[in-house]
Amino acid sequence: MNTRAIRTLVAIFTALSSLPALAQRDFSEVRIETVPLGSGLYVLIGSGGNIGLATGDDGAFVIDDQFAPLTDKIRTAIAAVTERDVQFVLNTHWHGDHTGGNENFADAGALIVAHDNTRTRMQSEQFVRIFEHSAAPAPAGALPVVTFASEMTFHWNGKTIRGFHVEHAHTDGDVIVQFVEDDVFHMGDTFWTSGYPRIDAGNGGNVKGVIAAARAVLSRAGENARIIPGHGAVPDAGTGTLESYLAMLENTADAVQKLVDRGLDEEAAVAARPTAAFDAEWGQGYVSPERFVRSLWVSLAE
């Protein structure tokens, strides 16, 4: 078995072990959907975090890369819209459904970029408290080789691509990517349209940071901005969906803060159902109302 094959197997094992529920998943059934945004920008939707793609003569620029078993399908989707190879992969954070393909893309010549804390998290085992599972360290070949603390700008394919860090949001290493001239943003998992967001409280995540991330994008976005979520469908042009998401976050965080101020512990806060008014719209996705309340309580009480 050659080195590349060994690396691929290690990457697959790492991705699966980071999310035990996926260990039985048949990735052969996953289809990659390509959503064009115009100006050479696309979103690839499959299994895991939504992938951003910028194409042009300089080469493909990719934001997140889902799971290792999907790399060939992702490459096929990319090849359908550009003949250029992937030159950069920018990770929005460390979770395996966003970084699982890193080693495969790096092995093919892509440069992996992320926030400093993303590389640090990937280097050691992580325990995700709210979901009660452990994520194994990433293989060395999957680690970002370029990291930054606050902001990084790429001048690529005639575009200004700005990655900026938002502190203690979904994780402690989140990066939001802004295509400045195109008024397009990829928010990673600081923004979900498929339901309540997963907040990795306990590993540096905090609802206050998720709220700050939404406000940061709204302060930069124009009235026709395209805002890509980490999970869920890409909204139509405009900021309305993000504004609704922010209102939900502010209201649910305020409700849980009142319970914390009254001295309720985590179990009592869950039993009080402080998100009930939003559960019909937001509580039907991957993150249950109970888990969302737990992440809010940990964010606000600890």
N, C-alpha and C positions, 0 to 999 in steps of 0.2 A: 504494500500500500504506500503510495507516495505521500509527500508532506502535505500537499494541498488536500488530499482526501482525508488525512488524519485531522487536519485543522477543521474541515467541514463537519466531521463527526463530532468533534469536541464542541463546536459552536452549536450544533443541534442539541446535544445533551445539555449544554448550559441553558439554552433558551427554554427547553422543556422543564428542566429542574427548577427554573426560576418561577414558573407558574404551574404547580402540580396539576391543576385541573385540565391543562392542555396536554398532559402526557398521553391521553388517549385520543387526542384530536387527529383526525385524518386530514392532513394538510393538502392531500391530493384533490380535495373537493373545493378548495379555496379558489375563487376567481378574482383577479385583479381588475378593478374598474378604474378607468381613466377619465378624470373630469377636467376638461380644458378650461382655463381661466383667461386665456388670451395672452398675447405678448410672449409666447414661449413658455408660459407657466402652466403647470398641471398639478392635480392632486391624484394620487394613486391610493385607492381604497381596497383593502384586502382583509387580512386578519391581523389585528394589532393596531398600532397607532397609524393615523393617516400620514402618508408620505407626501412631502412637497418635492416638486421637480422643476428646475429651471434649465431650459435648453438654449443652445446657441453655439456659435463657432468655437468658443473657448472650451467647450465640453459640458457635460451634464453636472449639475449641482443638485444634490439630493439632501432632503431633510428627513432624517430617520429612515430605518430600513427593516422594520418589523422582525420576523423570525427567520432564522437561518434556513429552514426547509422551504421557504418561499423565495429565496434569492433568485433562482432561475426564472420563476414566473415574473418577478419584479423586473429582472433584466429584459425579459421579452417585452413587457409593457413599455419600458423605456426605449427599447430599440424600435418600437412601432412609431415613435414620435421624433426620434433623433438617431443619427448614425454615429454620434460622438460618444466616447466612453465617459463613464462617471469619474470625475476628477476629485470631487469633494463630497463627503458625507458629514453633515452637521447634525449632531445629536441634540435634541431638545432637553433630554435628561437621561438618567441611567437605566430605567426600567427595560426589562428584556424584550418587551413587545415593540420597543423603539430602537434597540441596539443589537438585536439578535443576529442581524445580517452583517454586522460590522466587519467581522473577520473575513467573510467571503468577499466583500467589496474591497477591503484593504489588500487582500491577496491578489486582486486584479488590478491594483495600482491606485486606488482611491486614497486620499488623505482624510483621516477621521479627525473631526474637530468637535470640541465640546467645552463646557464650563469646567473650571478646575475641580469643583466638587463632584462632577459626574465621573471623571476619571478616578477620583479617590474612592467613591462608592463602588465602582466596578472592580476595584482591586481587592476587595474583601467581601466576605459573606455578609449579607444584609437580612435582617428580620423585619418583615412588614407586619406591624402589630395589628392593624385593623383587620387584615385578611389572614393572619396567623399562618404565614408561610415564610420560608427562608429562600433567599436567592443566592446561588453559589457565585463565587468570584468568576469574573469573565476571563477567558483565556487571554494570554498576553497579546496575541495578534488582534484582538478585538478592541483593545484600549485606544482611546483617542491619543494621537501623537502631537496634536496642537491643542492647547487649552488656554483659556483666558479668564480673567476675574470679573470684568465689568462689561466690556463691549468690544466687538470686533467687526470690522467692515471689510467686505470683499468687493472688489471691482471686477466684475465677471460677466461675460456675455453682454457687455454694454449696460449693465445694471449696477446700481448701488445696493448691495445686500448687507443689511446691518443686523447683527445678532446682539441682543442686549439681555443681560441677566436681570431676573426679577427674584428678589430674595425671599426665601422661606415661603414658597407658594405650594405647588404640587409636590415638590421636593426642595432640597436646598441647592439644586444645581440647574434650575430651569432657565432656558434661553428662549426668548421670543425672536422670531426672524421677520424682519421687515424688508420688503422689496420697495424701496423708497419711491422710485418714479412711477411704479405701477399701483401704489396704494393697496398692496397685498400684504397680509400678515399671516404667519403660521405661529399659532400660540402653543403648540404642543399640548400637554395635558393640563395646562392652566385654563383651558376652555373645552367643554364637552357640550355637544348638542344631543347626545343619545340618552341623557339622564343626569342624575346627580354626578358630580365629579368624584373621582378617587383622589383623596388628599392623603399623602403618605406622612401623616402625623406620627411622630416618633423617629422619623428619618429626616427631619428638617422641614417637613411640609407644615403649612399652617393656613387656615382659611383666610386669615388677615392678608397673607401674601397673595392668595388667589384673587381676592378682592382688589388688591393693589395692582395686580397684573391686568385685570380687566379695565381698571381705570386708566392705566398707562397706555393701553392700546386705544381706548376711546379718545384719549387726549391727542393722539397722533393721527387717527383715522379720518379720512374724508367721508363725505356723505355717500359715496359710491364704493367704499372700500370693500374688498373681499377678505374675509377673516376665516382662516382655516382652523377648525378645531382638532384636538388630538384624537378625538373619537366622535363618530357621528357624521351626519350629512353636512356638506358644506352649504352654509346659508346663501341666499341670494345676496346681491350687492346691497350694501348698507350696514348700519350698525345696530339695527333693531333687535336682532337675536342676541347679540352680546349684551345689549342694554337690559333685556329681559333676564338673561343669565345673571348679570350683576345684581339686579333687584332681588332675585331669588336668594343669592348668596348673602346679601346684606340683611334681608329679613330673617332668614333661618339662623344666621350667626347671631343676630340680635336676640332671637328667641332663646337660643341655647345660652347666651351670655347671661340672660336674666335667671335661668335655672342655676347656673354656676354661682351667680351672686347670692342666690338663696341658699347655697350650700349643698345642692343636690349632687350626689355622686354620679358616676357614669351610668350605672344601671337605672337609677331613678330618672335620670335625664332621658334615657331611651324610652322608659315606660311612659313618660309624659307626652310623647309624640309631638315634639315642638315643630316638626316639619309637616304636619298633617295637611295644612292648607296647600302645600306644593306637591304632595306625593302623587296625586293623580297625573300631573304633567311631567314631573321629573323623577318619580320613584319607580319607574317601570324598566329601568335599564340594568346595567351590570352592577351598579352600586345600589344596594337596597337602602330604604330609608333608615333602617337600624344602623347599618354600617356608616352611612353618612352622618348621622347624629353622633356616633362614637368618634368619628374623625373631628367633628366640630367640638365636642366636649374636650378631647385631648388637646386640640389647638388652643382652647380658651381657658382651660383649667390648669394646665401643666406648664 
